[in-house]
Amino acid sequence: MKKHAIIPIFIPHRGCPNDCIFCNQKKITARQPDVTTEDVEQIIETHLATLENRGLSTVEVAFFGGSFTGLPMEEQSAYLSVAKKYKDAGRVDKIHMSTRPDYIDKPILENLKRFGADVIELGVQSFDDEVLRRSGRGHDSAVVYRSSEMIKDFGFELGIQLMIGLPADSREKCIRSAQETVRIGPSVARLYPTIVIDDTELSRMYQRGEYTPLSLQEAVLRCKEMYKILDEAGITIIRVGLKSSDIISENGQISGSTFHPAFRQLVEGRIAREKMLSLLSDKGLSSDEHAEIVFFSGEQSFSDMIGHKGANRKFFLENYPRLNISYRVNRQLKRGQYQVKIKGE
């Protein structure tokens, strides 16, 4: 049973006057009606009708879409007052929002604290100033450190969102962004490979030959390394890759091959494969060995052990053809833990 649920409330792009090259939400927002406090209440009630009495440990109301703290303070307060009513009644546990690092200051944080907000996610994207400049972010990395420190000093849970493959990005810069995220110490993080969505400046750069998206394989490899750094530091990675419903485009068109509906499983499957290869090496098993072995994982990681569409099973079949391999669950293993046993040992 799912233990954590988020009630997402999409606040259109009005909170952000900036024009990042990868975003097309402003044009879509111009054709959308404003979200009212009545809308917020209806969304919460609709979700709670299916969530309550399910034994969930945490239910969050989360304001996504634009930059929440870029809205006028009275609008922030109006939306927050609805969420706070449900939190005070014990029907939701946390209030959560996403925003930009340069839309954080003391009055904003004091107001969020007044309305019982709990989690603030910052769309950091990168810690490299050249990547930020080329992406049209409108701020440098120094702002990220200052706003993150303020958020934590006020007692909020901090979240960091990173993008992989923006203009001027590199594998080394991605790794550094993950390392700097660990140094800041958020509670949660999200990893998003850059998607070229039509009707954006990035799309026009792509059409002019000024930007080349990462291949799917390279995006997976970079995210894999970043994921390991964050996970080993105890940071909860709440999203890897975009869902199709996250891509806000008039006709749903994207360019390049970075988007994959099961991107997280691709990443976690590659991490599982690395661990499984290490286990074989520790046992002294090479590709030309004859043996009958069993790989074990916990229940949560069994699909990662097998890989998306059986990718890991196929990999070991092709690269270790002399091994007779089976795959089983060991409920004593935690998420991300794997074992290998040689039959007859």
Secondary structure, 3 states (H helix, E strand, C coil): CCCEEEEEEEECHHHCCCCCCCCCHHHHHCCCCCCCHHHHHHHHHHHHHHHCCCCCCEEEEEEEECCHHHCCHHHHHHHHHHHHHHHHCCCCCEEEEEECHHHCCHHHHHHHHHCCCCEEEEEEECCCHHHHHHCCCCCCHHHHHHHHHHHHHCCCEEEEEEEECCCCCCHHHHHHHHHHHHHHCCCEEEEEECCEECCCHHHHHHHCCCCCCCCHHHHHHHHHHHHHHHHHCCCEEEEECCCHHHCCCCCCCEECCCCCCCHHHHHHHHHHHHHHHHHHHHCCCCCCCCEEEEEEECHHHHHHHHCHHHHHHHHHHHHCCCEEEEEEECCCCCCCCEEEEECCC
